Amino acid sequence: MPTLFIYILQTSCAMTLFYLLYISCFKKETFYRYNRILLLSAFIFSAVLPLLPIPALRWVEKPTENVSPVSVYFSNNPQVQTPVQEVAAVHHWWDPFLQHAGTTLLTAYIIIAAMLLLIHLLQLLKIRRLAASGNVYERNNIRYVQLPGITAPFSFLRTIFFDPNAHAHTELQHILRHEEAHVQQYHSADMLLSALYCCICWINPFAWRCKRALQLNLEFLADEAVIQTTDAPDAYQYSLLKIGMKESRIALVNHFSKSFIKNRILMMNKTQSPRLRTWRYLLLLPVLGLAAGLLSATSPLPEKKSPAGSKYLATDKDALYGVVTRLTTDDDLAEMQKVLKEKGVIVDIPTLKRDGNQEITGIEFRMTSARWSMSTTRDPFGTYFFYCAPKEGAIGPIPMKNCPQSLLKVAIAESKEPLKGVTSDTSFINRFPGGETAYRKTVAKNVRYPRGSQQNKIAGVVALQYKIQPNGSINDIEVLFSPDKALGEEVKRVVEQFPAFAADPSGKTVTVSLRVSFMLDNGSGGFIKGQDADNADVVVVGYLPKPISFIQPLAPSSFFGPSSPC
């Protein structure tokens, strides 16, 4: 997708390149047939290129250090604490509009496009009524409709509309030859294609300009056909001037009298362009290449997957993520073992229970590398998440902070119960009084590092889940995991004090996951912290009484599951 907005952006960029190429190199050339192909290519390629599987460019960026969104520092002295700036809740009248800006813009865009399509459909109906109300005769597979009182002659598809009593005999012959050229060269197809494109991509001004350029070029082609078959080109030009003073209100048809009279007469009297200049049309190739490059640059990067291609595995940077659901087959487990072994991780599954439907009901999962080891069991079985990095690993029933979306989708689809530890709608934070900044600072202002946990050198990540009801109230607050009961109760206390969120106009209940990392500064430039601490939503740092010379590292899986000795 592309999504609609990304598609419109991509097709607009491609159309702009084609139009700039036309006006800079070919607008004043008399190669009308080549120009027709070029302008039609602008509509076709700009519409089709964004739909092709063009690989996205991967920009190489210098890695940046992880910066925690909020830091709260505490000392051992209860009288001395780092002050935290309080943020007052601020409400603006435009907040409800910002919450649904994307949906509103998309709806408005579609409404305008539908209105433009409707206008063109009404024009087609008008043409059909005109065809049924006049005197009709056919010659050379072309229908001629005589309409007394018609404003200006025009043609559509294989039908020519004209007023036989409004013009002298010579003028009428010029009119019919001009419109017959439109019909024989199928110019109505060009008009319909360009009109459809402009209805869909109405926001792109270059689309309308390209449509106008195509219309003018079609008139050049029809004029050229008449000039080649007449002995009096001057008389044709006089007829053009005389009839061109009138206007027609139908935009989908080919008019004999257009508002391009001056340009048409200038081009009819212009010296033919040298044939050697046709090499310029080779410039279309680099323009196509540049358009493909722009589309590649604006295409979203595909999510990385493991070399094995298993839907239960995905890679992100140097870490390998995985999920085991009740529907994971023996072949999938064997594939996981194979891929993890290539990463230097040995997976052992001594116990595996399945029911009559071959769904997993119990499993014992052990993972061992050169630097860490972990294992877990769960009976009855739900869903397991794990990840493996060169220096650490984790496993447990709750997804990690940076778990790839592809795995979350698989877990949600294959789990009987709602998946815990996943925020169902990230836009909830905009409904907090004061927005995202106030949300994070509210947690920072209220959270405290329990003294007992500091004294016992307990650190780690607390994962908590709560629900926001449609009216904005909070309930079902649940601590999913915590390295210490006091740490979990502290985060729960803070969430209980949250002000009510703004009501959700859609009436849905949102599940929110909050992770708070408690760290201890060991006084020697290091920290005692839990697994995945730097990816938490909030970081709380406490201080030990004095630097310590040795720190027993926490097991990598200390808050995702029980650890086993290496």
Residue, then its C-alpha position, 0 to 999 in steps of 0.5 A: m500500500p500502499t495506503l491511500f495517502i501514501y499512494i496519492l503522494q507517490t502518484s503525484c510525485a511521478m505525475t510531476l516528473f512527467y509533466l515537468l519533462y513535457i513542458s521543458c522538452f516537448k511542449k513546443e515540438t510538433f511531434y504531436r503523436y509522440n507527445r500524446i504517447l508521453l502524456l498518456s504515459a504520465f497518467i498510466f505510469s504514475a497510477v501504476l508505478p506505486l502499485l508495483p512491488i518496488p523495493a524500499l530504499r534502506w537508508v543507512e543511519k548512524p545508530t543513536e544512543n537510547v534515550s529514556p522518555v522520562s527519568v526520575y532520580f531519587s536519593n537515599n535521603p528522604q528530605v532531598q529529592t530531585p524536583v519534578q516539574e508539574v504539568a497542569a492538564v490543558h484542554h483545547w477546543w481543537d483536541p477532539f478534531l486532532q484525535h480524528a484528523g486522519t479519519t476526517l481528512l480521508t473522509a473529506y478526500i473521498i467525498i470530494a473525489a466521489m463528487l467529481l466522479l458524480i459530476h462526470l457521470l452526469q455529463l455522460l448522462k447529458i451526452r446520452r440524452l443529447a444523442a437521443s434528442g437529435n436527428v441521427y444518421e450514420r456514415n463510415n461507422i460514425r454517428y452524426v447527431q444534428l442538434p438545432g441550437i447546440t452551443a458548439p459542435f463536439s464529438f464523443l466516442r464515435t458520435i459527432f454533435f453539431d447544428p447544421n443550420a448554425h454554420a456556412h457550408t465551408e465552416l461545416q465541412h471544416i467542423l466535420r473533418h475536425e471532429e472526424a479526426h477526433v473520432q478516428q484517432y480515439h481521442s475520447a479514450d484519452m479524455l476519459l482516462s485523464a478525467l478519471y485520474c483527475c477525479i481520484c488524484w484531484i488534490n494534485p495540480f499537476a494532474w489537471r495541468c497534464k490533462r489540459a496539455l493532453q486536451l490541447n495536444l489532441e486538438f493539435l492532432a485533429d488540426e493536423a489531420v484537417i490541414q493535410t486534407t484541405d487545400a485552404p488551410d487559411a480558410y480552416q483557421y478563419s473558421l476556427l477563429k469564428i467558431g471559437m468564440k462560442e463555448s461548450r460546458i461539457a468537459l469530457v468531449n472533444h470540442f471543435s471550439k476550445s479555449f486554446i485557439k491562439n495556441r492551435i493557430l500558432m502551432m499550425n503555422k509553426t515550422q515542423s520540428p526536425r526529426l533529429r529531435t526525436w532522440r529527446y523522447l529517450l529522456l522518458l527512461p531516466v524519468l521512469g528511473l527517477a520516479a521509481g527511485l522516489l517511490s522506493a524512497t517513500s515506500p515503507l520498509p518491510e518488516k524483517k523476517s528470519p531467513a527461515g521465513s517462519k511466521y513464528l520468527a522475526t528479526d530486528k537488528d541483532a535480536l531474533y524474536g519468536v512466539v509459540t502459540r497453541l497452533t504451533t506445529d511440530d514442524d514449526l518448533a523444529e524450524m525454530q530449533k534449527v534457526l536458533k541453533e544457527k544463532g548459537v542458541i540451543v533449544d530443548i523441549p523435553t515436555l510437549k503436550r497436545d490435545g485431540n485437535q493437536e493444539i499445545t496444552g503444555i510445554e517445557f521450553r529451555m534455551t541455552s547460549a554461551r552467555w545465558s540460559m533460561s527455561t519456562t513451563r506453563d500448564p495449561f499453555g497459553t502463548y510464549f514470547f521469546y527473544c535472543a540477542p548476543k548478550e541476553g535473552a528472555i522468555g515469557p507469556i508477555p510480549m517484549k517491548n520491541c516485539p515485531q508487529s508480525l508476531l503480535k498479529v500471529a499471537i492475537a490471531e491464534s490465542k483463545e484469550p485476549l493477549k496481555g501486555v499489548t496496547s490495543d490502540t496507541s491513540f489513547i495517549n492523546r485523550f489524556p488531559g494534556g496529551e502524551t507529554a503530560y501522561r509521561k510526566t504525570v507518571a514521573k511526578n508520582v512514582r517513587y522508588p520503594r525504600g525497601s526495594q532500594q535497600n535490598k538492591i532490587a531493580g527491574v521492569v514492572a509491566l502493568q496493564y489497565k483498561i480505559q472505558p469508553n467514558g474515559s474511566i480506568n479499571d482492571i489494573e493488573v500487574l503482569f510482572s514485577p521483580d518485587k511486589a513493592l515495585g508493582e504496587e507502586v506503579k499500580r498506585v500511580v495508575e490508580q491516581f490518573p485523571a479520567f481520559a477524554a471519552d472515546p467517540s467510537g465507544k471502544t474499550v482500550t487496553v493499555s500496557l505500561r512499563v516502568s523500569f526501576m534502576l539502581d545507580n551503583g555509584s561507580g558509573g554503572f546501573i543495576k537494572g532489569q532486562d529490556a530496561d532501556n525500552a521502558d516507558v518510564v525510567v526510575v533511578g535510585y541510588l545505593p548508599k555507596p559504590i559497590s565493587f561487585i554486582q551480581p547480574l540479574a538473570p536475563s529472564s528474571f521478569f519473563g520467566p524462571s531462570s535455570p543455571c548455565 
